[in-house]
Amino acid sequence: MSAKRFGIVSKITSSTFPGTGGDVPLRGRYKPPFVPLRQPHKIYGRRGELEVILARSRSEIRRAQGLRYKVFYEELSAIPDVATLMSRRDEDAYDPICDHLLVIDRNEPPKRRRPWGRKGCVVGTYRVLRQDVAERNDGFYSQGEYDVAAMLERHAGRKRFMELGRSCVLAPYRNRRTLELLWQGVWSYAREHGIDVLFGCASFEGTDPRQHAMALSFLHHNAAAPEQWRVRAHPELHVDMNMMPASQIDSRAALRALPPLIKGYLRLGAFVGEGAVIDHQFGTTDVFIILPVEAIAERYFAHFGAPDEFGPRATLPGSSYN
């Protein structure tokens, strides 16, 4: 499994975010002051020798960045700049303000010193960015490709949003167990913070959308978000996903062609935004995923836990929504 944001990684362009006080910096090496993660380790799930935890130190985040480099740059087709080549880490200006979920294998020793005071190496990761944190900083990462602000404005004061990104798993661990453990971590974190909507970009390999014509058309015809959740690609980046009429699509073949991460989110009840985007740096064709908690099929709550298991949510600032 690979996903630069939800999938994966979004391209950053200059865009203004409500309440952030300015433009998002273009791609570069800018790094805002690091905010230390002082909370104790939280174990969100365990399956055999694997655990999913919340990173709390620079060292742990660097290990996640190292895994991302191995998957995105060494295994897949991302193009590194000189600084990335030298550090052998996939990092950007958003890493310091995000939380990072890590899957560790407790039976596999790390290559260097033990990062937690216990044996275990990072074999999977997910990066999460809550709306309240994004609005105090430079907004959401995926705004570089999609008009996220319009969706936020439609639900201002009523819904809490969280962006998912930079998801990847080490090759030997790419199986259902690891993917479900990552999702368990995301879901537990979302419930803990009273999140109502998850979103982010997910990717197809390659920069020629025509190679994915059936799968993209299937998403267009069968998973398009209703207007209240509609997110559109920026016009200058927009690639029409409607490449084949619905009557010519073999649904079984289209489902087989979907990346596992996208297929998994569709099963949960996710919608897809309007338009694909080509990310030349990472060598992918991206789509936008929106997953309202209210759309998740109830059968999954028995597996991962109900949304209100952590108790009532705090009131959103400036509203009476709970």
C-alpha positions as CSV (number, residue, x, y, z in Angstrom):
1,M,0.0,0.0,0.0
2,S,1.2,3.4,-0.8
3,A,-0.5,6.7,-0.4
4,K,1.3,10.0,-0.3
5,R,-1.5,11.7,1.5
6,F,-4.6,9.7,2.2
7,G,-2.9,8.5,0.0
8,I,-0.4,10.8,0.1
9,V,1.3,14.1,-0.9
10,S,-0.2,17.2,-2.4
11,K,1.5,19.8,-4.4
12,I,1.7,23.2,-2.7
13,T,0.8,26.3,-4.6
14,S,0.1,29.8,-3.3
15,S,-3.4,29.9,-1.9
16,T,-5.1,31.8,0.8
17,F,-6.9,30.1,3.7
18,P,-9.6,31.6,5.9
19,G,-8.2,32.6,9.2
20,T,-4.5,31.8,8.5
21,G,-3.5,35.4,7.8
22,G,-1.8,34.9,4.4
23,D,-0.6,32.7,1.6
24,V,0.7,29.2,1.9
25,P,4.4,29.1,1.0
26,L,5.3,27.5,-2.3
27,R,7.2,24.2,-2.3
28,G,10.5,24.7,-0.6
29,R,12.5,24.0,2.5
30,Y,10.8,26.4,4.8
31,K,10.1,24.9,8.2
32,P,8.1,26.7,10.9
33,P,9.2,26.4,14.5
34,F,8.8,22.9,15.8
35,V,6.1,22.4,18.4
36,P,7.3,19.6,20.8
37,L,5.0,16.7,21.1
38,R,5.0,16.1,24.9
39,Q,2.0,13.9,25.3
40,P,2.8,10.4,26.5
41,H,2.7,7.5,24.0
42,K,-0.8,6.5,23.2
43,I,-1.3,2.9,21.9
44,Y,-4.4,3.0,19.7
45,G,-4.3,-0.6,18.7
46,R,-2.4,-3.8,18.8
47,R,-2.4,-6.9,16.6
48,G,0.1,-9.5,17.4
49,E,3.6,-8.0,17.3
50,L,2.3,-4.8,15.7
51,E,1.2,-1.6,17.5
52,V,-0.1,1.7,16.3
53,I,1.0,4.7,18.4
54,L,1.1,8.5,18.3
55,A,4.6,9.8,17.8
56,R,5.8,12.2,20.5
57,S,9.4,13.2,19.5
58,R,11.4,14.5,16.6
59,S,13.3,11.2,16.5
60,E,10.1,9.3,16.0
61,I,8.9,11.7,13.3
62,R,12.2,11.4,11.5
63,R,11.7,7.6,11.4
64,A,8.4,8.1,9.8
65,Q,10.0,10.5,7.3
66,G,12.7,7.8,6.6
67,L,10.0,5.3,5.9
68,R,8.2,7.7,3.6
69,Y,11.5,8.3,1.7
70,K,12.0,4.6,1.3
71,V,8.5,4.1,-0.2
72,F,7.9,7.2,-2.2
73,Y,11.5,7.9,-3.5
74,E,13.3,4.6,-3.5
75,E,10.4,2.2,-4.3
76,L,8.1,4.5,-6.3
77,S,8.7,7.3,-8.7
78,A,8.9,10.5,-6.6
79,I,11.7,12.9,-7.6
80,P,13.8,14.2,-4.7
81,D,15.6,17.5,-4.5
82,V,19.2,17.7,-3.3
83,A,18.2,18.3,0.4
84,T,15.9,15.2,0.3
85,L,18.6,13.1,-1.3
86,M,21.1,14.1,1.4
87,S,18.8,13.6,4.4
88,R,17.1,10.5,2.9
89,R,13.9,11.7,4.6
90,D,10.6,12.8,3.0
91,E,9.8,16.0,5.0
92,D,8.0,19.3,4.5
93,A,6.9,22.4,6.4
94,Y,3.7,20.6,7.6
95,D,5.4,17.8,9.5
96,P,6.0,19.9,12.6
97,I,2.4,20.9,13.0
98,C,0.9,17.5,12.2
99,D,0.4,14.5,14.4
100,H,2.0,11.3,13.2
101,L,0.6,7.8,13.7
102,L,3.2,5.0,13.6
103,V,2.8,1.3,13.2
104,I,5.7,-0.4,14.9
105,D,6.8,-4.1,14.8
106,R,7.9,-4.9,18.4
107,N,9.7,-8.0,17.2
108,E,11.9,-6.2,14.7
109,P,14.8,-4.2,16.1
110,P,15.4,-0.8,14.5
111,K,18.6,-0.2,12.4
112,R,19.9,2.3,14.9
113,R,19.2,3.0,18.5
114,R,15.8,2.1,19.9
115,P,13.5,5.1,19.5
116,W,11.1,4.3,22.3
117,G,13.3,2.7,24.9
118,R,11.9,-0.6,23.6
119,K,12.6,-2.7,20.5
120,G,10.5,-2.0,17.5
121,C,10.8,-0.4,14.1
122,V,8.4,1.8,12.1
123,V,6.7,-0.2,9.4
124,G,3.7,2.1,8.6
125,T,2.7,5.7,9.1
126,Y,-0.2,8.2,8.6
127,R,0.0,11.9,9.0
128,V,-3.0,13.8,10.4
129,L,-3.8,17.5,10.6
130,R,-6.8,18.7,12.5
131,Q,-8.7,21.8,11.4
132,D,-8.0,23.8,14.5
133,V,-4.3,23.3,14.1
134,A,-4.4,24.0,10.3
135,E,-6.2,27.3,10.9
136,R,-3.6,28.5,13.4
137,N,-0.9,27.8,10.8
138,D,-0.7,27.5,7.0
139,G,-4.0,25.7,6.4
140,F,-4.3,22.3,4.9
141,Y,-1.7,20.6,2.6
142,S,-4.2,19.4,0.0
143,Q,-5.3,22.9,-0.7
144,G,-2.4,23.0,-3.1
145,E,-4.5,20.8,-5.5
146,Y,-8.1,21.2,-4.4
147,D,-10.4,24.0,-3.3
148,V,-10.8,22.8,0.3
149,A,-11.8,26.2,1.6
150,A,-15.2,26.1,-0.1
151,M,-16.1,22.9,1.7
152,L,-15.0,24.3,5.1
153,E,-17.0,27.4,4.6
154,R,-20.2,25.4,3.9
155,H,-19.9,23.7,7.2
156,A,-18.3,26.5,9.3
157,G,-19.0,26.1,13.0
158,R,-20.9,22.8,12.5
159,K,-18.3,20.2,11.5
160,R,-14.8,19.4,12.6
161,F,-12.4,18.4,9.8
162,M,-9.2,16.4,9.7
163,E,-6.8,15.9,6.8
164,L,-5.1,12.6,6.3
165,G,-1.8,12.3,4.4
166,R,1.6,10.8,3.8
167,S,0.3,7.3,4.3
168,C,2.6,4.4,3.5
169,V,3.6,0.9,4.7
170,L,6.8,-1.0,4.3
171,A,6.6,-3.6,1.5
172,P,6.7,-6.8,3.6
173,Y,3.8,-5.4,5.8
174,R,1.4,-4.5,3.1
175,N,-1.5,-6.6,4.0
176,R,-5.0,-6.3,5.4
177,R,-3.8,-6.6,9.1
178,T,-1.4,-3.6,8.8
179,L,-3.9,-1.5,6.8
180,E,-6.7,-2.2,9.4
181,L,-4.3,-1.3,12.2
182,L,-3.5,2.0,10.6
183,W,-7.2,2.7,10.1
184,Q,-7.8,1.8,13.8
185,G,-5.3,4.4,14.8
186,V,-6.8,7.0,12.5
187,W,-10.3,6.2,13.7
188,S,-9.4,6.2,17.4
189,Y,-7.6,9.5,17.0
190,A,-10.6,11.0,15.2
191,R,-13.0,9.9,17.9
192,E,-10.8,11.2,20.6
193,H,-10.8,14.7,19.0
194,G,-14.5,14.7,18.0
195,I,-13.7,14.7,14.2
196,D,-16.8,14.8,11.9
197,V,-15.1,14.6,8.5
198,L,-11.9,13.0,7.2
199,F,-10.4,14.0,3.9
200,G,-7.2,14.0,1.8
201,C,-5.7,13.0,-1.5
202,A,-5.2,9.4,-2.7
203,S,-3.2,8.4,-5.7
204,F,-2.9,6.2,-8.7
205,E,0.6,5.4,-9.9
206,G,1.7,7.2,-13.0
207,T,1.1,10.6,-14.6
208,D,-1.0,9.5,-17.5
209,P,-4.7,9.5,-16.4
210,R,-5.7,7.7,-19.5
211,Q,-4.0,4.6,-18.1
212,H,-6.6,4.7,-15.4
213,A,-9.6,5.7,-17.5
214,M,-11.9,3.0,-16.4
215,A,-11.2,3.4,-12.7
216,L,-11.4,7.2,-12.8
217,S,-14.6,7.0,-14.8
218,F,-16.0,4.5,-12.3
219,L,-15.3,6.9,-9.4
220,H,-16.9,9.7,-11.4
221,H,-20.1,7.8,-12.0
222,N,-20.4,5.9,-8.8
223,A,-18.7,7.8,-6.0
224,A,-19.0,11.5,-6.8
225,A,-19.6,13.6,-3.7
226,P,-23.0,15.3,-3.2
227,E,-22.9,19.1,-3.4
228,Q,-22.6,19.6,0.3
229,W,-19.3,17.7,0.3
230,R,-18.1,18.6,-3.2
231,V,-14.5,19.6,-3.5
232,R,-13.1,20.6,-6.9
233,A,-9.6,20.5,-8.3
234,H,-8.2,24.0,-9.0
235,P,-9.1,24.9,-12.6
236,E,-5.5,25.0,-13.8
237,L,-4.8,21.5,-12.5
238,H,-8.2,19.9,-13.2
239,V,-8.3,16.6,-15.2
240,D,-11.7,15.4,-16.2
241,M,-12.4,12.0,-14.6
242,N,-15.4,11.3,-16.9
243,M,-13.4,9.5,-19.6
244,M,-15.8,6.6,-20.3
245,P,-19.6,6.4,-20.4
246,A,-21.1,4.5,-17.5
247,S,-22.5,1.9,-19.9
248,Q,-19.0,0.9,-21.1
249,I,-17.5,0.4,-17.6
250,D,-16.9,-3.1,-16.3
251,S,-17.5,-2.5,-12.6
252,R,-15.6,-5.6,-11.5
253,A,-12.6,-4.7,-13.6
254,A,-12.8,-1.1,-12.4
255,L,-12.8,-2.1,-8.7
256,R,-9.8,-4.4,-9.3
257,A,-8.0,-1.5,-10.8
258,L,-8.5,0.8,-7.8
259,P,-5.6,1.2,-5.4
260,P,-6.3,-0.7,-2.1
261,L,-6.5,2.5,-0.1
262,I,-9.1,4.1,-2.4
263,K,-11.1,0.8,-2.5
264,G,-11.0,0.7,1.3
265,Y,-12.4,4.2,1.8
266,L,-15.2,3.5,-0.7
267,R,-16.2,0.5,1.4
268,L,-16.4,2.8,4.4
269,G,-18.7,5.2,2.7
270,A,-16.3,7.8,1.2
271,F,-17.0,10.2,-1.6
272,V,-14.7,11.4,-4.4
273,G,-14.2,15.0,-5.3
274,E,-14.5,16.5,-8.8
275,G,-11.4,16.2,-11.1
276,A,-8.1,14.4,-10.8
277,V,-4.7,16.2,-10.5
278,I,-1.4,15.1,-11.9
279,D,1.5,15.3,-9.4
280,H,4.6,15.3,-11.4
281,Q,7.0,15.4,-8.5
282,F,5.6,12.2,-7.0
283,G,4.7,10.6,-10.3
284,T,1.0,10.1,-9.5
285,T,-2.5,10.9,-10.5
286,D,-4.4,12.2,-7.4
287,V,-8.1,12.1,-6.5
288,F,-9.7,13.8,-3.5
289,I,-11.4,11.7,-0.8
290,I,-14.1,12.9,1.6
291,L,-15.3,10.7,4.4
292,P,-18.0,12.1,6.6
293,V,-18.3,10.1,9.8
294,E,-22.0,10.0,9.4
295,A,-21.6,8.2,6.1
296,I,-19.6,5.3,7.6
297,A,-21.5,2.0,7.5
298,E,-22.6,0.9,11.0
299,R,-21.1,-2.5,10.5
300,Y,-17.7,-1.0,10.8
301,F,-18.4,0.4,14.2
302,A,-18.5,-3.0,15.8
303,H,-15.0,-3.5,14.5
304,F,-13.4,-0.1,15.2
305,G,-15.7,1.4,17.8
306,A,-18.7,3.8,17.6
307,P,-18.1,7.5,17.0
308,D,-19.4,8.5,20.5
309,E,-17.4,5.9,22.4
310,F,-15.2,8.6,23.9
311,G,-18.2,10.5,25.3
312,P,-19.7,13.9,24.3
313,R,-17.7,16.2,22.2
314,A,-16.7,19.7,23.3
315,T,-18.7,22.6,21.9
316,L,-17.2,24.1,18.7
317,P,-16.0,27.7,19.2
318,G,-18.8,30.1,18.3
319,S,-21.5,27.4,18.0
320,S,-23.8,25.2,20.0
321,Y,-23.0,22.1,18.0
322,N,-22.0,19.1,20.2
